[in-house]
Amino acid sequence: MGIDHAGLLCEQGLSKQAHAAYVDVRPDAVLAFGEESPEVREIDEGIEGCEEDGTWN
């Protein structure tokens, strides 16, 4: 699964699954792009968005 898949899950209201997908892909993105990259920031924003939704936990 990738960032696009996680975003799609979030758009569908599946915050718990989206959160898991973002968390799953983050380590690979950090290795590939670096901690401060736009790609990792996008993932972090997705994680935060799911957490703010309140239905992910």
N, C-alpha and C positions, 0 to 999 in steps of 0.2 A: 504494500500500500504506500501511497505517496501523499504529498501535500494536497494535490488536487482531490484525491479520494477523501481525505479528512475534511477538506472544505465542503465537499458535496454532502457528506454526512451531517455536518453542522447546519448547512442550509436546509436539510430535510428535518431538522429538529432532533436529530439523534446525537445529542451532546455527549453522552457517555461514550458512545462508539467513536465519535470524532476525537474526543480527548485522548482515548487510548491510541488511536491512529497517529495523532500528532506526537504523542510521547514516544511511540514506537519508531517513528521516522527521524526524530530529532538527533540521536547520536550519529547516524549515518550522514546527516546533513552537516553536522559540525565537522566531521572528518573530511567531508568532500569540499565544503565551502568556507569553513572557519566560523568561530563563535560569533563574530561581529558581522557576518554576512547578511545581506537582505533576505536570503532564503531562510536562515535560522531566525531572524527577526519575525518573519511571516509565521513561522511555526510557533514561536513564543506568543505572538499575538493571538493565534488560534487557540492555544492552550488557555491563555487568559480569558478569551471570549467564552470558552466552554465553562470555565470556572465561574465567571460572572453570571452565566445563565442559571447556575444553581442546581441544575438537574443532573449534572455529570457524576456526582459522588453517590 
